[in-house]
Structure formats: C-alpha cells, structure tokens
C-alpha cells in the first residue's frame, strides 16, 4: 500500500493503525474504557484550542528565561481571551 506521497506504508504501520494506546494513572475500577476515551478526546480538543490561540496571537514559545515573566507572558493572552 502507498501513501499520498508515494511512500510505501509498512505492514507494521497498518497493524498499529488498528490500535489506540493511552497511558493513564486512572484506576481501571474507577473509570470505564469509554469514559477514558471520552476524556482523552476532550483533552485533545482543548490542546488544539490552545494551539489555535497561540497561532492567532503569534506565540512561538515562551519569551525570555525569567520564570515569572514567562508565566505572565504565556497566561496573559489566554486569560484576556477567556474573559472577553
């Protein structure tokens, strides 16, 4: 099988595509598999939202090396956006 770019897709890659592997510290007796998958999907949507916000405000990475300045610089735009 070939990908769109013409590269050969290995059998191992195709076999792995049938799997969803999540590593969690949640206890199996407390959370059903469907609940863990739902939480993961929600978390992934949040991550994509932050990625989009960072792209919109042009944030490529934390500025400077001062920890307090970095936290203020990173959380400020998101706090402003979330309270608008």
C-alpha positions in Angstrom: 0.0 0.0 0.0 1.2 3.5 -0.8 0.6 6.9 0.9 -0.3 10.0 -1.0 3.3 11.0 -1.4 4.1 7.6 -2.9 6.0 6.2 0.1 5.5 2.5 1.0 3.4 2.0 4.1 4.7 -0.9 6.1 2.5 -3.8 7.4 3.6 -2.8 10.9 2.3 0.7 10.4 -1.0 -0.6 9.1 -1.3 -3.1 12.1 -0.5 -0.3 14.6 -3.3 1.9 13.0 -5.8 -0.5 14.4 -4.8 0.3 18.0 -5.4 3.2 20.3 -2.9 3.2 23.1 -3.5 5.5 26.1 -1.4 5.6 29.2 -3.1 6.9 32.3 -2.8 6.9 36.0 -6.6 6.4 36.4 -7.6 3.2 38.1 -9.4 0.8 35.9 -12.0 0.1 38.6 -12.9 3.8 38.7 -13.2 4.6 35.0 -14.7 2.6 32.2 -12.7 2.5 28.9 -15.4 4.5 27.1 -15.0 7.3 29.8 -11.2 7.4 29.5 -11.6 7.7 25.7 -14.1 10.5 26.1 -11.8 12.3 28.5 -8.9 11.9 26.1 -11.0 13.3 23.2 -12.0 16.3 25.3 -8.4 16.9 26.3 -7.2 16.7 22.7 -9.8 19.3 21.7 -8.5 21.6 24.5 -4.9 21.1 23.2 -6.0 22.0 19.7 -7.8 25.1 21.0 -4.6 26.3 22.8 -2.6 25.6 19.6 -5.0 27.7 17.6 -4.9 30.6 20.2 -1.1 30.5 20.2 -1.1 30.7 16.4 -3.6 33.6 16.4 -1.5 35.7 18.8 1.8 34.7 17.2 3.2 32.9 20.3 6.0 30.8 19.1 7.4 29.9 22.6 7.9 31.5 26.0 9.8 34.7 25.8 12.9 35.1 28.0 14.3 32.9 30.7 12.7 34.5 33.8 10.1 32.1 35.1 7.7 34.7 36.4 7.9 36.7 33.2 7.4 33.6 31.2 4.2 32.6 33.1 2.8 36.1 32.8 3.6 36.3 29.1 2.0 32.9 28.4 -1.1 33.1 30.6 -1.9 36.8 30.0 -3.2 36.5 26.4 -5.2 33.4 27.3 -6.7 35.0 30.4 -7.7 38.0 28.3 -9.3 35.9 25.6 -11.2 33.7 28.1 -12.7 36.7 30.0 -13.8 38.5 26.8 
